[in-house]
């Protein structure tokens, strides 16, 4: 009788597979079961290695390649490219020093308005990685989303705002923005950030750069409805100018800052608009915003 004996079948079968170029089949140590292909978890085998498809946060991205393995973020957005996705990054827009957290409040020092005082909360970050408006952002006027930016378009005497409602009496709002176009003459053409925004009345306290009603280039804290500057400083604000803006509010006190300023602007306003909507703003001007971040703080510490 010819053929392969039962005692030799496994060896012959494995040799035959090897001759076809197929990997050895079995379970390895990484599967939690010892098998014929040994302890190498990288070797192809019949069972999936235990960690290969693990997805703790259930966002459809396996942990081995997920930039936020414990927080759901199916889009894997990563504004600063530092390896930590926006949803779990302590400071989403700033890679350099962003994850240092001296006060342990889970807001990175580069994003923390009070880096040595605990109690801040990163309540909103929008990196505009999609071509649609992100959930939670309320739009007024003309907005498009493309190329990782939010593009606000505001023709002469019109405005565009993208805001989020927040709670508390102290917050810091920041962005990275470029002026794309300025419309009109002898009218205010501000671009930047807004606190206490009301779409119905156009009220809001703005931290902006652009052109004032006298055609001067300025950075300013202003009342949007009346276009009254509460504080201002000369600065370059032409088409193509790009800057970071950071605006702090502590109850009725406001501070507006930018690397382009010699010192931060400060002013007070009792504008009572409620609820408090904060975010991006432009009027009689077009602008491109790379991101929007909102951090709230304890009022006593922020004063």
TORKOL-4160 file (C-alpha; in steps of 0.2 Angstrom, whole numbers, padded with zeros to 4 digits, m for minus):
303
<pt num="1" X="0000" Y="0000" Z="0000"/>
<pt num="2" X="0007" Y="0016" Z="m0005"/>
<pt num="3" X="0004" Y="0034" Z="0003"/>
<pt num="4" X="0008" Y="0044" Z="0018"/>
<pt num="5" X="0007" Y="0035" Z="0035"/>
<pt num="6" X="m0003" Y="0043" Z="0048"/>
<pt num="7" X="0013" Y="0047" Z="0058"/>
<pt num="8" X="0021" Y="0056" Z="0044"/>
<pt num="9" X="0006" Y="0066" Z="0038"/>
<pt num="10" X="0009" Y="0082" Z="0048"/>
<pt num="11" X="0027" Y="0083" Z="0043"/>
<pt num="12" X="0023" Y="0080" Z="0025"/>
<pt num="13" X="0009" Y="0092" Z="0025"/>
<pt num="14" X="0019" Y="0106" Z="0032"/>
<pt num="15" X="0033" Y="0103" Z="0020"/>
<pt num="16" X="0021" Y="0104" Z="0006"/>
<pt num="17" X="0014" Y="0121" Z="0012"/>
<pt num="18" X="0032" Y="0127" Z="0014"/>
<pt num="19" X="0035" Y="0122" Z="m0005"/>
<pt num="20" X="0020" Y="0133" Z="m0010"/>
<pt num="21" X="0027" Y="0148" Z="m0001"/>
<pt num="22" X="0014" Y="0148" Z="0012"/>
<pt num="23" X="0018" Y="0152" Z="0030"/>
<pt num="24" X="0017" Y="0139" Z="0044"/>
<pt num="25" X="0000" Y="0138" Z="0051"/>
<pt num="26" X="m0004" Y="0138" Z="0070"/>
<pt num="27" X="m0005" Y="0148" Z="0085"/>
<pt num="28" X="0010" Y="0157" Z="0093"/>
<pt num="29" X="0014" Y="0164" Z="0110"/>
<pt num="30" X="0006" Y="0181" Z="0107"/>
<pt num="31" X="m0010" Y="0172" Z="0104"/>
<pt num="32" X="m0009" Y="0165" Z="0122"/>
<pt num="33" X="m0008" Y="0148" Z="0115"/>
<pt num="34" X="0008" Y="0139" Z="0111"/>
<pt num="35" X="0009" Y="0132" Z="0094"/>
<pt num="36" X="0019" Y="0124" Z="0080"/>
<pt num="37" X="0025" Y="0141" Z="0073"/>
<pt num="38" X="0034" Y="0146" Z="0089"/>
<pt num="39" X="0034" Y="0162" Z="0099"/>
<pt num="40" X="0036" Y="0174" Z="0085"/>
<pt num="41" X="0020" Y="0186" Z="0084"/>
<pt num="42" X="0025" Y="0193" Z="0067"/>
<pt num="43" X="0024" Y="0176" Z="0059"/>
<pt num="44" X="0008" Y="0173" Z="0049"/>
<pt num="45" X="m0003" Y="0160" Z="0058"/>
<pt num="46" X="m0021" Y="0154" Z="0058"/>
<pt num="47" X="m0026" Y="0165" Z="0073"/>
<pt num="48" X="m0026" Y="0184" Z="0075"/>
<pt num="49" X="m0013" Y="0190" Z="0088"/>
<pt num="50" X="m0022" Y="0196" Z="0103"/>
<pt num="51" X="m0017" Y="0214" Z="0102"/>
<pt num="52" X="m0017" Y="0216" Z="0083"/>
<pt num="53" X="m0035" Y="0221" Z="0081"/>
<pt num="54" X="m0038" Y="0228" Z="0099"/>
<pt num="55" X="m0048" Y="0244" Z="0098"/>
<pt num="56" X="m0051" Y="0250" Z="0116"/>
<pt num="57" X="m0060" Y="0266" Z="0112"/>
<pt num="58" X="m0071" Y="0258" Z="0098"/>
<pt num="59" X="m0068" Y="0271" Z="0085"/>
<pt num="60" X="m0063" Y="0259" Z="0071"/>
<pt num="61" X="m0044" Y="0262" Z="0072"/>
<pt num="62" X="m0034" Y="0248" Z="0080"/>
<pt num="63" X="m0024" Y="0254" Z="0095"/>
<pt num="64" X="m0007" Y="0250" Z="0087"/>
<pt num="65" X="m0010" Y="0264" Z="0075"/>
<pt num="66" X="m0023" Y="0275" Z="0085"/>
<pt num="67" X="m0016" Y="0292" Z="0090"/>
<pt num="68" X="m0029" Y="0293" Z="0104"/>
<pt num="69" X="m0031" Y="0274" Z="0109"/>
<pt num="70" X="m0041" Y="0278" Z="0124"/>
<pt num="71" X="m0052" Y="0292" Z="0116"/>
<pt num="72" X="m0063" Y="0290" Z="0101"/>
<pt num="73" X="m0057" Y="0300" Z="0086"/>
<pt num="74" X="m0061" Y="0291" Z="0070"/>
<pt num="75" X="m0054" Y="0305" Z="0060"/>
<pt num="76" X="m0037" Y="0304" Z="0068"/>
<pt num="77" X="m0035" Y="0323" Z="0067"/>
<pt num="78" X="m0018" Y="0330" Z="0073"/>
<pt num="79" X="m0016" Y="0348" Z="0071"/>
<pt num="80" X="0002" Y="0350" Z="0077"/>
<pt num="81" X="0008" Y="0333" Z="0070"/>
<pt num="82" X="0015" Y="0328" Z="0087"/>
<pt num="83" X="0009" Y="0310" Z="0087"/>
<pt num="84" X="m0006" Y="0314" Z="0099"/>
<pt num="85" X="m0022" Y="0316" Z="0091"/>
<pt num="86" X="m0032" Y="0332" Z="0094"/>
<pt num="87" X="m0045" Y="0323" Z="0105"/>
<pt num="88" X="m0032" Y="0318" Z="0118"/>
<pt num="89" X="m0018" Y="0331" Z="0116"/>
<pt num="90" X="m0015" Y="0342" Z="0131"/>
<pt num="91" X="m0011" Y="0356" Z="0119"/>
<pt num="92" X="m0018" Y="0352" Z="0101"/>
<pt num="93" X="m0011" Y="0367" Z="0091"/>
<pt num="94" X="0007" Y="0368" Z="0098"/>
<pt num="95" X="0019" Y="0353" Z="0098"/>
<pt num="96" X="0034" Y="0362" Z="0106"/>
<pt num="97" X="0031" Y="0361" Z="0125"/>
<pt num="98" X="0013" Y="0358" Z="0122"/>
<pt num="99" X="0012" Y="0342" Z="0133"/>
<pt num="100" X="0022" Y="0349" Z="0148"/>
<pt num="101" X="0009" Y="0352" Z="0161"/>
<pt num="102" X="0017" Y="0360" Z="0177"/>
<pt num="103" X="0000" Y="0362" Z="0186"/>
<pt num="104" X="m0007" Y="0345" Z="0182"/>
<pt num="105" X="m0023" Y="0351" Z="0176"/>
<pt num="106" X="m0022" Y="0342" Z="0159"/>
<pt num="107" X="m0020" Y="0358" Z="0149"/>
<pt num="108" X="m0003" Y="0359" Z="0142"/>
<pt num="109" X="0008" Y="0373" Z="0147"/>
<pt num="110" X="0009" Y="0381" Z="0130"/>
<pt num="111" X="m0011" Y="0382" Z="0129"/>
<pt num="112" X="m0013" Y="0385" Z="0148"/>
<pt num="113" X="m0017" Y="0404" Z="0152"/>
<pt num="114" X="m0012" Y="0400" Z="0170"/>
<pt num="115" X="0001" Y="0386" Z="0168"/>
<pt num="116" X="0006" Y="0386" Z="0187"/>
<pt num="117" X="m0012" Y="0387" Z="0194"/>
<pt num="118" X="m0023" Y="0371" Z="0192"/>
<pt num="119" X="m0041" Y="0372" Z="0187"/>
<pt num="120" X="m0041" Y="0376" Z="0169"/>
<pt num="121" X="m0051" Y="0366" Z="0157"/>
<pt num="122" X="m0049" Y="0364" Z="0138"/>
<pt num="123" X="m0067" Y="0364" Z="0133"/>
<pt num="124" X="m0066" Y="0365" Z="0114"/>
<pt num="125" X="m0054" Y="0363" Z="0100"/>
<pt num="126" X="m0058" Y="0364" Z="0082"/>
<pt num="127" X="m0045" Y="0359" Z="0069"/>
<pt num="128" X="m0056" Y="0360" Z="0054"/>
<pt num="129" X="m0049" Y="0344" Z="0046"/>
<pt num="130" X="m0066" Y="0340" Z="0038"/>
<pt num="131" X="m0075" Y="0349" Z="0024"/>
<pt num="132" X="m0090" Y="0352" Z="0034"/>
<pt num="133" X="m0093" Y="0362" Z="0050"/>
<pt num="134" X="m0088" Y="0353" Z="0065"/>
<pt num="135" X="m0102" Y="0348" Z="0078"/>
<pt num="136" X="m0105" Y="0361" Z="0091"/>
<pt num="137" X="m0100" Y="0376" Z="0081"/>
<pt num="138" X="m0114" Y="0389" Z="0076"/>
<pt num="139" X="m0111" Y="0398" Z="0060"/>
<pt num="140" X="m0117" Y="0416" Z="0056"/>
<pt num="141" X="m0113" Y="0422" Z="0038"/>
<pt num="142" X="m0103" Y="0413" Z="0025"/>
<pt num="143" X="m0091" Y="0399" Z="0030"/>
<pt num="144" X="m0082" Y="0386" Z="0020"/>
<pt num="145" X="m0071" Y="0372" Z="0027"/>
<pt num="146" X="m0056" Y="0366" Z="0016"/>
<pt num="147" X="m0038" Y="0363" Z="0017"/>
<pt num="148" X="m0038" Y="0361" Z="0036"/>
<pt num="149" X="m0045" Y="0379" Z="0038"/>
<pt num="150" X="m0061" Y="0388" Z="0041"/>
<pt num="151" X="m0064" Y="0402" Z="0028"/>
<pt num="152" X="m0075" Y="0416" Z="0034"/>
<pt num="153" X="m0082" Y="0428" Z="0020"/>
<pt num="154" X="m0089" Y="0444" Z="0026"/>
<pt num="155" X="m0093" Y="0457" Z="0012"/>
<pt num="156" X="m0094" Y="0476" Z="0015"/>
<pt num="157" X="m0104" Y="0479" Z="0031"/>
<pt num="158" X="m0108" Y="0461" Z="0034"/>
<pt num="159" X="m0101" Y="0449" Z="0047"/>
<pt num="160" X="m0096" Y="0431" Z="0049"/>
<pt num="161" X="m0095" Y="0422" Z="0065"/>
<pt num="162" X="m0091" Y="0404" Z="0071"/>
<pt num="163" X="m0095" Y="0402" Z="0089"/>
<pt num="164" X="m0098" Y="0390" Z="0103"/>
<pt num="165" X="m0108" Y="0392" Z="0119"/>
<pt num="166" X="m0098" Y="0390" Z="0135"/>
<pt num="167" X="m0101" Y="0392" Z="0154"/>
<pt num="168" X="m0091" Y="0401" Z="0167"/>
<pt num="169" X="m0085" Y="0418" Z="0170"/>
<pt num="170" X="m0067" Y="0417" Z="0163"/>
<pt num="171" X="m0061" Y="0410" Z="0147"/>
<pt num="172" X="m0047" Y="0411" Z="0135"/>
<pt num="173" X="m0050" Y="0410" Z="0116"/>
<pt num="174" X="m0036" Y="0408" Z="0103"/>
<pt num="175" X="m0033" Y="0405" Z="0085"/>
<pt num="176" X="m0021" Y="0406" Z="0070"/>
<pt num="177" X="m0028" Y="0418" Z="0057"/>
<pt num="178" X="m0023" Y="0426" Z="0040"/>
<pt num="179" X="m0032" Y="0441" Z="0032"/>
<pt num="180" X="m0038" Y="0436" Z="0014"/>
<pt num="181" X="m0047" Y="0452" Z="0009"/>
<pt num="182" X="m0052" Y="0468" Z="0015"/>
<pt num="183" X="m0068" Y="0477" Z="0009"/>
<pt num="184" X="m0073" Y="0495" Z="0008"/>
<pt num="185" X="m0065" Y="0511" Z="0014"/>
<pt num="186" X="m0066" Y="0522" Z="0030"/>
<pt num="187" X="m0076" Y="0507" Z="0038"/>
<pt num="188" X="m0069" Y="0495" Z="0052"/>
<pt num="189" X="m0063" Y="0479" Z="0044"/>
<pt num="190" X="m0059" Y="0468" Z="0059"/>
<pt num="191" X="m0053" Y="0450" Z="0059"/>
<pt num="192" X="m0051" Y="0439" Z="0075"/>
<pt num="193" X="m0060" Y="0433" Z="0090"/>
<pt num="194" X="m0076" Y="0437" Z="0099"/>
<pt num="195" X="m0083" Y="0435" Z="0117"/>
<pt num="196" X="m0102" Y="0437" Z="0122"/>
<pt num="197" X="m0108" Y="0436" Z="0104"/>
<pt num="198" X="m0126" Y="0439" Z="0099"/>
<pt num="199" X="m0131" Y="0436" Z="0081"/>
<pt num="200" X="m0148" Y="0445" Z="0084"/>
<pt num="201" X="m0140" Y="0462" Z="0090"/>
<pt num="202" X="m0122" Y="0460" Z="0083"/>
<pt num="203" X="m0116" Y="0463" Z="0100"/>
<pt num="204" X="m0099" Y="0456" Z="0106"/>
<pt num="205" X="m0082" Y="0461" Z="0113"/>
<pt num="206" X="m0069" Y="0457" Z="0099"/>
<pt num="207" X="m0050" Y="0455" Z="0100"/>
<pt num="208" X="m0045" Y="0458" Z="0082"/>
<pt num="209" X="m0033" Y="0465" Z="0069"/>
<pt num="210" X="m0037" Y="0474" Z="0053"/>
<pt num="211" X="m0042" Y="0492" Z="0048"/>
<pt num="212" X="m0051" Y="0504" Z="0059"/>
<pt num="213" X="m0064" Y="0517" Z="0052"/>
<pt num="214" X="m0049" Y="0530" Z="0049"/>
<pt num="215" X="m0040" Y="0517" Z="0038"/>
<pt num="216" X="m0026" Y="0514" Z="0051"/>
<pt num="217" X="m0019" Y="0496" Z="0053"/>
<pt num="218" X="m0022" Y="0491" Z="0071"/>
<pt num="219" X="m0024" Y="0478" Z="0084"/>
<pt num="220" X="m0039" Y="0481" Z="0096"/>
<pt num="221" X="m0051" Y="0477" Z="0109"/>
<pt num="222" X="m0068" Y="0484" Z="0103"/>
<pt num="223" X="m0087" Y="0484" Z="0105"/>
<pt num="224" X="m0092" Y="0476" Z="0088"/>
<pt num="225" X="m0110" Y="0484" Z="0087"/>
<pt num="226" X="m0104" Y="0502" Z="0090"/>
<pt num="227" X="m0087" Y="0498" Z="0082"/>
<pt num="228" X="m0079" Y="0508" Z="0097"/>
<pt num="229" X="m0061" Y="0503" Z="0101"/>
<pt num="230" X="m0059" Y="0500" Z="0120"/>
<pt num="231" X="m0040" Y="0499" Z="0117"/>
<pt num="232" X="m0029" Y="0498" Z="0102"/>
<pt num="233" X="m0011" Y="0498" Z="0096"/>
<pt num="234" X="m0004" Y="0501" Z="0078"/>
<pt num="235" X="0002" Y="0485" Z="0070"/>
<pt num="236" X="0003" Y="0477" Z="0052"/>
<pt num="237" X="m0014" Y="0471" Z="0046"/>
<pt num="238" X="m0014" Y="0470" Z="0027"/>
<pt num="239" X="m0020" Y="0456" Z="0016"/>
<pt num="240" X="m0009" Y="0441" Z="0018"/>
<pt num="241" X="m0004" Y="0446" Z="0036"/>
<pt num="242" X="m0005" Y="0430" Z="0048"/>
<pt num="243" X="m0004" Y="0430" Z="0067"/>
<pt num="244" X="m0009" Y="0420" Z="0082"/>
<pt num="245" X="m0022" Y="0429" Z="0093"/>
<pt num="246" X="m0026" Y="0425" Z="0111"/>
<pt num="247" X="m0041" Y="0434" Z="0120"/>
<pt num="248" X="m0044" Y="0432" Z="0139"/>
<pt num="249" X="m0060" Y="0437" Z="0148"/>
<pt num="250" X="m0061" Y="0437" Z="0167"/>
<pt num="251" X="m0079" Y="0443" Z="0171"/>
<pt num="252" X="m0079" Y="0461" Z="0164"/>
<pt num="253" X="m0060" Y="0462" Z="0161"/>
<pt num="254" X="m0053" Y="0458" Z="0144"/>
<pt num="255" X="m0035" Y="0456" Z="0137"/>
<pt num="256" X="m0030" Y="0454" Z="0119"/>
<pt num="257" X="m0013" Y="0448" Z="0114"/>
<pt num="258" X="m0002" Y="0443" Z="0099"/>
<pt num="259" X="0016" Y="0440" Z="0095"/>
<pt num="260" X="0015" Y="0455" Z="0084"/>
<pt num="261" X="0011" Y="0467" Z="0099"/>
<pt num="262" X="0024" Y="0475" Z="0110"/>
<pt num="263" X="0012" Y="0472" Z="0125"/>
<pt num="264" X="m0005" Y="0465" Z="0128"/>
<pt num="265" X="m0020" Y="0476" Z="0126"/>
<pt num="266" X="m0032" Y="0477" Z="0141"/>
<pt num="267" X="m0050" Y="0484" Z="0143"/>
<pt num="268" X="m0066" Y="0482" Z="0152"/>
<pt num="269" X="m0084" Y="0480" Z="0146"/>
<pt num="270" X="m0100" Y="0476" Z="0155"/>
<pt num="271" X="m0108" Y="0470" Z="0139"/>
<pt num="272" X="m0122" Y="0458" Z="0146"/>
<pt num="273" X="m0125" Y="0446" Z="0132"/>
<pt num="274" X="m0130" Y="0429" Z="0138"/>
<pt num="275" X="m0127" Y="0415" Z="0135"/>
<pt num="276" X="m0109" Y="0418" Z="0132"/>
<pt num="277" X="m0104" Y="0413" Z="0114"/>
<pt num="278" X="m0086" Y="0414" Z="0109"/>
<pt num="279" X="m0076" Y="0410" Z="0094"/>
<pt num="280" X="m0070" Y="0417" Z="0077"/>
<pt num="281" X="m0076" Y="0433" Z="0069"/>
<pt num="282" X="m0073" Y="0444" Z="0054"/>
<pt num="283" X="m0083" Y="0460" Z="0047"/>
<pt num="284" X="m0080" Y="0468" Z="0030"/>
<pt num="285" X="m0066" Y="0456" Z="0028"/>
<pt num="286" X="m0062" Y="0438" Z="0022"/>
<pt num="287" X="m0050" Y="0427" Z="0033"/>
<pt num="288" X="m0044" Y="0410" Z="0035"/>
<pt num="289" X="m0043" Y="0402" Z="0052"/>
<pt num="290" X="m0032" Y="0387" Z="0055"/>
<pt num="291" X="m0040" Y="0382" Z="0072"/>
<pt num="292" X="m0050" Y="0388" Z="0087"/>
<pt num="293" X="m0047" Y="0384" Z="0105"/>
<pt num="294" X="m0057" Y="0388" Z="0121"/>
<pt num="295" X="m0050" Y="0386" Z="0138"/>
<pt num="296" X="m0060" Y="0390" Z="0154"/>
<pt num="297" X="m0052" Y="0395" Z="0171"/>
<pt num="298" X="m0058" Y="0398" Z="0189"/>
<pt num="299" X="m0063" Y="0417" Z="0190"/>
<pt num="300" X="m0053" Y="0420" Z="0206"/>
<pt num="301" X="m0037" Y="0414" Z="0198"/>
<pt num="302" X="m0040" Y="0423" Z="0181"/>
<pt num="303" X="m0042" Y="0440" Z="0189"/>
